[in-house]
């Protein structure tokens, strides 16, 4: 079993300041956000638990928050792509 853990610093455009991710064999085991909209980030984290990395990227990439060009979920997708 390959375990990978990383912390990603998202764009300044979003409310969250850090995204922490734990993967096991490319499956999301844990996601946590530092700052951000608590209900939304907790919900996203709960929904992603057990999901394959590529599926999460496919679902989250390109989501915008209001008039911003990105969002916390989009930043999580970018983190998963880069790590």
C-alpha positions in Angstrom: 0.0 0.0 0.0 1.4 3.4 -1.0 0.5 6.2 1.4 1.0 9.8 0.3 0.4 12.8 2.5 0.8 16.5 1.5 -0.2 20.0 2.3 -1.1 22.4 -0.5 -1.2 26.2 -0.3 -4.1 27.4 -2.5 -4.5 30.5 -4.5 -5.1 33.8 -2.6 -8.4 34.0 -4.4 -10.0 31.4 -2.1 -10.8 31.5 1.6 -8.9 28.4 2.6 -5.3 28.9 3.5 -4.1 25.2 3.4 -5.4 21.9 2.1 -4.1 18.8 3.7 -4.6 15.5 1.8 -3.9 11.8 2.6 -4.0 9.3 -0.2 -3.6 5.5 -0.1 -3.1 3.8 -3.4 -4.5 6.9 -5.2 -7.7 6.8 -3.0 -8.6 9.8 -0.8 -8.4 8.8 2.8 -8.6 12.3 4.4 -9.0 15.9 3.3 -8.9 18.9 5.6 -9.0 22.6 5.0 -7.5 25.3 7.1 -9.9 28.3 7.1 -12.6 28.5 4.4 -16.4 28.0 4.7 -16.5 25.3 7.4 -19.7 23.6 6.3 -18.7 23.5 2.7 -15.2 22.3 3.3 -16.3 19.6 5.7 -19.0 18.5 3.3 -16.5 18.3 0.4 -14.0 16.4 2.6 -16.7 13.9 3.7 -17.9 13.3 0.1 -14.4 12.7 -1.2 -13.4 10.1 1.4 -12.9 6.8 -0.4 -13.0 8.4 -3.9 -10.2 7.8 -6.4 -7.9 10.8 -7.1 -8.8 11.0 -10.8 -12.6 11.0 -10.1 -12.2 13.8 -7.6 -10.2 15.9 -10.1 -12.8 15.3 -12.8 -15.6 16.4 -10.5 -14.0 19.4 -8.8 -11.8 20.9 -11.6 -13.2 24.2 -12.9 -15.7 24.9 -10.1 -15.8 28.7 -9.5 -16.9 30.5 -6.3 -19.0 33.6 -7.2 -17.0 35.8 -9.6 -13.7 34.2 -8.7 -11.9 32.1 -11.4 -11.4 29.3 -8.8 -12.8 27.9 -5.6 -11.7 25.7 -2.7 -12.9 22.5 -4.6 -11.0 23.7 -7.7 -7.9 24.3 -5.7 -8.2 20.8 -4.2 -8.4 19.4 -7.7 -5.2 21.3 -8.6 -3.5 20.0 -5.5 -4.4 16.4 -6.5 -3.1 17.0 -10.0 0.2 18.5 -8.8 1.0 16.0 -6.0 
